[in-house]
């Protein structure tokens, strides 16, 4: 028997529906496809196939053209109208020009002439699925580039207590299907944390699709999310379908129009979507992650966000800490950004010295990690840090990361000495909380 590897992963991971009124042909197709596919179902009529499509989503439908009642092409055209987003292969004994033109107009991916051998149908199925996956990958790549995401893909960096706590929660959530709501100020790394959770889950090899709801105009967001069948019956897959099997991350959910909020609530409850203009729901297998920098409870009180949707997505909430509360992580982030931009832009790496590190540690970073990243990018381009962060000595690489804690320790101890050992007064002078001083002193054994 031919090895599964010859036909690739696309076939191995596919769910296929075989539609044929002849039991012998159905059983033959099922016999050759089942060992090589994730799932194969069969229907003996167009009516039975329609009911099966109402209940489950299939990556590929293989249909015989000559069946009682209506042709396979007529049935496919009818299903396209109500909402068939799967690729199709037509089995036919007659390859006349008229049939070929109709198949093309109906959106049939391929047709196979009877009689055919097992490898012919397997090759046709593999080709159709490979093209389908290539279209999906191209779309997701274009989407990723279009949002101009500046996040560190799938990497939640840092060793501070605040970030370690977030990472521990992500570890607990990784094997679960639970929806998660990330909150925090702009630039705190909500999408980074979401990507980290996805990479730790059993969906890591499936798509991660990030959607900034504030960046899509209200009149387009339903089409972009749910997909569309237009007046000419042309189909456009939505982001929900492109993320199938993986994780969908909806950022700035508070910006969703009310009608889309209502539709999203139904999706979360039923795990099914209905593309705009379609008459059929499509089952989904998705994990949903959400993020906002707004106060959702206040948005609910002001009737800008649906209360029922808020309670549905607020199952587990993770508050991302601002950068000023995780100053221990600044140098690790800064060193990584310097290396990243130096390599990407082909420019010399900047050197971090103790004075610069101290100024980084004392700065409030209102724009959080995003502000630090932008500062590093600008500084690498200009070849120097701005005056308010510039230093004199030179400490590079791993020594810089080792040095920040010593710099902070020396500075805090100096301020404590000037304050007569009064930690509350030292905290006031440093512009940090008393709890921060207590934590640092405990870590240093004082």
CORUR-V607528 format. One record per pair of residues at least 12 apart in sequence whose C-alpha atoms are under 10 Angstrom apart, sorted by the first residue. I is the first residue (numbers start at 1). J is the second residue. Records with the same first field share a line. If there is no record, write none. Layout:
# CORUR-V607528
I: J / J
This chain:
# CORUR-V607528
1: 32
2: 36 / 119
3: 35 / 36
4: 35 / 36 / 37
5: 36
6: 122 / 123 / 126
7: 36 / 119 / 122 / 123 / 124 / 125 / 126 / 127 / 130
8: 36 / 126 / 127 / 129 / 130
9: 36 / 37 / 126 / 129 / 130
10: 37 / 38 / 59 / 125 / 126 / 127 / 128 / 129 / 130 / 131 / 132 / 133
11: 33 / 36 / 37 / 38 / 59 / 60 / 122 / 123 / 125 / 126 / 127 / 128 / 129 / 130
12: 33 / 34 / 35 / 36 / 37 / 38 / 39 / 126
13: 36 / 37 / 38 / 39 / 59 / 129
14: 33 / 36 / 37 / 38 / 39 / 40 / 58 / 59 / 60 / 125 / 126 / 129
15: 33 / 34 / 37 / 38 / 39 / 40 / 41 / 56 / 57 / 58 / 59 / 60 / 61
16: 30 / 33 / 34 / 37 / 38 / 39 / 40 / 41 / 42 / 57 / 58 / 59 / 60 / 61 / 62 / 86 / 87 / 88 / 125
17: 30 / 39 / 40 / 41 / 42 / 43 / 49 / 52 / 53 / 56 / 57 / 58 / 59 / 60 / 61 / 62 / 63 / 86 / 88
18: 30 / 33 / 40 / 41 / 42 / 43 / 44 / 45 / 49 / 60 / 61 / 62 / 63 / 64 / 88 / 89
19: 41 / 42 / 43 / 44 / 45 / 46 / 47 / 48 / 49 / 50 / 61 / 62 / 63 / 64 / 65 / 67 / 72 / 90 / 91
20: 42 / 43 / 44 / 45 / 46 / 49 / 62 / 63 / 64 / 65 / 66 / 67 / 68 / 72 / 91
21: 42 / 43 / 44 / 45 / 46 / 63 / 64 / 66 / 67 / 68
22: 43 / 44 / 45 / 64 / 67
23: 42 / 43 / 44
25: 64
26: 41 / 42 / 43 / 44 / 62 / 63 / 64
27: 42
28: 118
29: 42 / 62 / 118 / 121 / 122
30: 42
31: 118
32: 118 / 119 / 121 / 122
33: 118 / 121 / 122 / 125
36: 122
39: 58 / 59
40: 58 / 60 / 61
41: 58 / 61
42: 61 / 62 / 63
43: 63
44: 67
45: 63 / 64 / 67 / 68 / 69 / 70 / 72
46: 63 / 64 / 67 / 68 / 69 / 70 / 71 / 72 / 74 / 75 / 76 / 79
47: 69 / 75
49: 61 / 63 / 75
50: 75 / 76 / 78 / 79 / 84
53: 79 / 83 / 84 / 86 / 280 / 281 / 282 / 283
54: 83 / 84 / 279 / 280 / 281 / 282 / 283
55: 272 / 280 / 281 / 282 / 283
56: 272 / 281 / 282 / 283 / 284
57: 84 / 85 / 86 / 281 / 282 / 283 / 284 / 285
58: 84 / 85 / 86 / 87 / 88 / 282 / 283
59: 85 / 86 / 87 / 88 / 128 / 129 / 132 / 133
60: 85 / 86 / 87 / 88 / 89 / 109 / 125 / 126 / 128 / 129 / 132
61: 76 / 84 / 86 / 87 / 88 / 89 / 90 / 108 / 109 / 125
62: 87 / 88 / 89 / 90 / 91 / 108 / 110 / 111 / 112 / 121 / 125
63: 75 / 76 / 88 / 89 / 90 / 91 / 92 / 111
64: 89 / 90 / 91 / 92 / 93 / 111 / 112 / 114
65: 89 / 90 / 91 / 92 / 93 / 94 / 99 / 111
66: 90 / 91 / 92 / 93 / 94
72: 89 / 90 / 91 / 92 / 103
73: 88 / 90 / 91 / 99 / 102 / 103 / 105 / 106 / 107 / 108
74: 102 / 103 / 106
76: 88 / 90 / 103 / 106 / 107 / 108
77: 102 / 103 / 105 / 106 / 107 / 108 / 233
78: 106
79: 278 / 279 / 280
80: 106 / 107 / 229 / 233 / 234 / 235 / 278 / 279
81: 229 / 230 / 231 / 232 / 233 / 234 / 235 / 277 / 278 / 279 / 280
82: 229 / 233 / 275 / 277 / 278 / 279 / 280 / 281
83: 228 / 229 / 233 / 235 / 274 / 275 / 276 / 277 / 278 / 279 / 280 / 281 / 282
84: 229 / 235 / 278 / 279 / 280 / 281 / 282
85: 227 / 229 / 235 / 236 / 237 / 241 / 275 / 282
86: 107 / 108 / 109 / 129 / 132
87: 107 / 108 / 109 / 110 / 125 / 128 / 129 / 131 / 132
88: 103 / 106 / 107 / 108 / 109 / 110 / 111 / 125 / 128 / 129
89: 103 / 107 / 108 / 109 / 110 / 111 / 112 / 121 / 124 / 125 / 128
90: 103 / 108 / 109 / 110 / 111 / 112 / 113
91: 110 / 111 / 112 / 113 / 114 / 115 / 116 / 121
92: 111 / 112 / 113 / 114 / 115
93: 111 / 112 / 113 / 114 / 115 / 116
94: 112 / 113 / 114
95: 111 / 112 / 113 / 114
99: 111
106: 233 / 234
107: 234 / 235
108: 128
109: 124 / 125 / 127 / 128 / 129 / 131 / 132
110: 124 / 125 / 127 / 128
111: 124 / 125
112: 124
133: 242
135: 242
136: 207 / 237 / 241 / 242 / 243
137: 207 / 242
139: 237 / 239 / 242
140: 207 / 208 / 209 / 210 / 239 / 242 / 243
141: 209
143: 209 / 210 / 211 / 239
144: 208 / 209 / 210 / 211
147: 210 / 211 / 212 / 215
149: 191 / 210 / 212
150: 187 / 191 / 192 / 370 / 373 / 374
151: 187 / 189 / 190 / 191 / 192 / 193 / 195 / 369 / 370 / 373
152: 189 / 191 / 192 / 193 / 195 / 196 / 336 / 337
153: 191 / 192 / 193 / 194 / 195 / 196 / 199
154: 191 / 192 / 193 / 194 / 195 / 196 / 197 / 198 / 199 / 200 / 208
155: 189 / 191 / 192 / 193 / 194 / 195 / 196 / 197 / 199
156: 189 / 190 / 191 / 192 / 193 / 194 / 195 / 196 / 197
157: 189 / 192 / 193 / 196 / 329 / 330 / 332 / 333 / 336
158: 326 / 327 / 328 / 329 / 330 / 331 / 332 / 333
159: 326 / 327 / 328 / 329 / 332
160: 325 / 326 / 327 / 328 / 329 / 330
161: 325 / 326 / 328 / 329 / 439
162: 319 / 320 / 321 / 322 / 323 / 325 / 326
163: 193 / 320 / 321 / 325 / 326 / 329
165: 318
166: 193 / 318 / 319 / 320 / 321
167: 193 / 196 / 197
169: 197 / 316 / 317 / 318
170: 193 / 194 / 196 / 197 / 198 / 200 / 201 / 318
171: 196 / 197 / 200 / 201
172: 197
173: 197 / 198 / 200 / 201 / 316
174: 196 / 197 / 198 / 199 / 200 / 201 / 202 / 203
175: 197 / 198 / 200 / 201 / 202 / 203
176: 201 / 202 / 287
177: 201 / 202 / 203 / 247 / 286 / 287 / 288
178: 287 / 288 / 289 / 313 / 315 / 316
179: 247 / 249 / 268 / 286 / 287 / 288 / 289 / 290 / 312 / 313 / 314 / 315 / 316 / 317
180: 194 / 197 / 249 / 287 / 288 / 289 / 290 / 291 / 313 / 314 / 315 / 316 / 317 / 318
181: 194 / 249 / 250 / 251 / 253 / 288 / 289 / 290 / 291 / 292 / 310 / 313 / 314 / 315 / 316 / 317 / 318 / 319
182: 194 / 251 / 289 / 290 / 291 / 292 / 293 / 314 / 316 / 317 / 318 / 319 / 320
183: 251 / 252 / 290 / 291 / 292 / 293 / 294 / 295 / 296 / 317 / 318 / 319 / 320 / 321
184: 291 / 292 / 293 / 294 / 295 / 318 / 319 / 320 / 321 / 322
185: 292 / 293 / 294 / 319 / 320 / 321 / 322 / 323 / 366 / 367 / 368
186: 292 / 293 / 294 / 320 / 322 / 366 / 367 / 368 / 369 / 370 / 371
187: 293 / 320 / 322 / 323 / 365 / 366 / 367 / 368 / 369 / 370 / 371 / 372 / 373
188: 293 / 319 / 320 / 321 / 322 / 323 / 366 / 367 / 368 / 369 / 370 / 371
189: 320 / 321 / 322 / 323 / 368 / 369 / 370
190: 251 / 290 / 291 / 292 / 293 / 318 / 319 / 320 / 321
191: 210 / 249 / 250 / 251 / 289 / 290 / 291
193: 318 / 320
194: 208 / 210 / 247 / 248 / 249 / 250 / 288 / 289 / 290 / 291
195: 208 / 209 / 210 / 247 / 249 / 289
197: 247 / 289
198: 246 / 247 / 248 / 249 / 287 / 289
199: 247
201: 246 / 247
202: 246
203: 245 / 246 / 247 / 286 / 287
204: 245 / 246 / 247
205: 245 / 246
206: 243 / 244 / 245 / 246 / 247
207: 242 / 243 / 244 / 245 / 246 / 247 / 248 / 286
208: 242 / 243 / 244 / 245 / 246 / 247 / 248 / 249 / 287
209: 239 / 240 / 242 / 243 / 244 / 246 / 247 / 248 / 249 / 250
210: 239 / 243 / 247 / 248 / 249 / 250 / 251 / 289 / 290
211: 224 / 225 / 239 / 248 / 249 / 250 / 251 / 252 / 253 / 290
212: 249 / 250 / 251 / 252 / 253 / 255 / 256 / 291
213: 225 / 249 / 250 / 251 / 252 / 253 / 254 / 255 / 256 / 257
214: 250 / 251 / 252 / 253 / 254 / 255 / 256 / 257
215: 251 / 252 / 255
216: 255 / 256
217: 255 / 256 / 257
218: 255 / 256 / 257 / 258 / 259 / 260
219: 257
221: 238 / 256 / 257 / 260
222: 238 / 239 / 256 / 257 / 259 / 260 / 261 / 263 / 264 / 275 / 276
223: 236 / 237 / 238 / 239 / 275 / 276 / 277
224: 236 / 237 / 238 / 239 / 240 / 275 / 276
225: 237 / 238 / 239 / 240 / 241 / 242 / 260 / 264 / 273 / 275 / 276
226: 238 / 239 / 240 / 241 / 242 / 260 / 263 / 264 / 267 / 273 / 274 / 275 / 276 / 282
227: 239 / 240 / 241 / 242 / 273 / 274 / 275 / 276 / 277 / 278
228: 274 / 275 / 276 / 277 / 278
229: 275 / 276 / 277 / 278 / 279
230: 276 / 277 / 278
231: 277
233: 277 / 278
235: 275 / 276 / 277 / 278
236: 275 / 276
237: 275
238: 273 / 275 / 276
240: 267 / 272 / 273 / 275 / 284 / 285 / 286
241: 273 / 275 / 282 / 283 / 284 / 285 / 286
243: 284 / 285 / 286 / 287
244: 283 / 284 / 285 / 286 / 287
245: 284 / 285 / 286 / 287
246: 285 / 286 / 287 / 288
247: 285 / 286 / 287 / 288 / 289
248: 286 / 287 / 288 / 289 / 290
249: 287 / 288 / 289 / 290 / 291
250: 288 / 289 / 290 / 291 / 292
251: 289 / 290 / 291 / 292 / 293
252: 290 / 291 / 292 / 293 / 294
253: 290 / 291 / 292 / 293 / 294 / 296 / 305 / 310
254: 290 / 291 / 292 / 293 / 294 / 295 / 296 / 299 / 300 / 304 / 305 / 306 / 310
255: 292 / 294 / 304 / 305
256: 304 / 305
257: 304 / 305
258: 303 / 304 / 305 / 306
261: 305 / 306 / 308 / 309 / 310
262: 306 / 308 / 309
263: 309
264: 309
265: 306 / 308 / 309 / 310 / 312 / 313
266: 309
267: 281 / 283 / 284
268: 284 / 286 / 287 / 288 / 309 / 312 / 313
269: 312
270: 283 / 284
271: 283 / 284 / 285 / 286 / 287
272: 284 / 285 / 286
288: 313
289: 313
290: 313 / 314 / 317
291: 313 / 317 / 318 / 319
293: 319 / 320
296: 310 / 314
297: 310 / 311
321: 368
322: 364 / 365 / 366 / 367 / 368 / 369
323: 361 / 363 / 364 / 365 / 366 / 367 / 368 / 369 / 370 / 371 / 372
324: 360 / 361 / 362 / 363 / 364 / 365 / 366 / 367 / 368 / 369 / 432
325: 364 / 365 / 368 / 432 / 433 / 436
326: 361 / 436
327: 360 / 361 / 362 / 363 / 364 / 365 / 404 / 405 / 408
328: 361 / 401 / 404 / 405 / 408
329: 361 / 369 / 401 / 404
330: 357 / 360 / 361 / 369 / 372 / 401 / 404
331: 352 / 356 / 357 / 360 / 361 / 397 / 398 / 400 / 401 / 402 / 403 / 404 / 405
332: 397 / 398 / 400 / 401 / 402 / 404
333: 369 / 372 / 373 / 376 / 401
334: 352 / 357 / 360 / 369 / 372 / 373 / 375 / 376 / 377 / 400 / 401
335: 349 / 350 / 351 / 352 / 376 / 396 / 397 / 398 / 400 / 401
336: 373 / 376 / 397
337: 349 / 372 / 373 / 374 / 375 / 376 / 377 / 380
338: 350 / 351 / 352 / 373 / 376 / 377 / 379 / 380
339: 376 / 380 / 397
340: 376 / 377
341: 373 / 376 / 377 / 378 / 379 / 380 / 381
342: 376 / 377 / 380 / 381
345: 377 / 380 / 381
346: 380 / 381
347: 380 / 381 / 382 / 383
348: 380 / 381 / 383
349: 379 / 380 / 381 / 383 / 384 / 396
350: 376 / 379 / 380 / 381 / 382 / 383 / 384 / 385 / 394 / 396
351: 380 / 383 / 384 / 385 / 391 / 392 / 393 / 394 / 395 / 396 / 397 / 400
352: 385 / 390 / 391 / 392 / 393 / 394 / 395 / 396 / 397 / 399 / 400 / 401
353: 390 / 391 / 392 / 393 / 394 / 395 / 396 / 399 / 400 / 403 / 404
354: 390 / 391 / 392 / 393 / 394 / 395 / 396 / 400 / 403 / 404 / 406 / 407 / 408
355: 389 / 390 / 391 / 392 / 393 / 394 / 395 / 404 / 407
356: 385 / 387 / 388 / 389 / 390 / 391 / 392 / 393 / 394 / 395 / 404
357: 389 / 390 / 391 / 395 / 400 / 401 / 403 / 404 / 405 / 407 / 408
358: 389 / 391 / 403 / 404 / 405 / 406 / 407 / 408 / 411
359: 388 / 389 / 390 / 391 / 408
360: 372 / 388 / 389 / 390 / 404
361: 404 / 405 / 407 / 408
362: 408 / 430 / 431 / 432
363: 388 / 389 / 431
364: 431 / 432
405: 440 / 444
406: 444
408: 440
409: 440 / 441 / 444
411: 430
412: 426 / 427 / 429 / 430 / 437 / 440 / 441
413: 426 / 437 / 441 / 446
414: 426
415: 427 / 429 / 430
416: 429 / 430 / 437
423: 435 / 436 / 437 / 438 / 441
424: 437 / 438
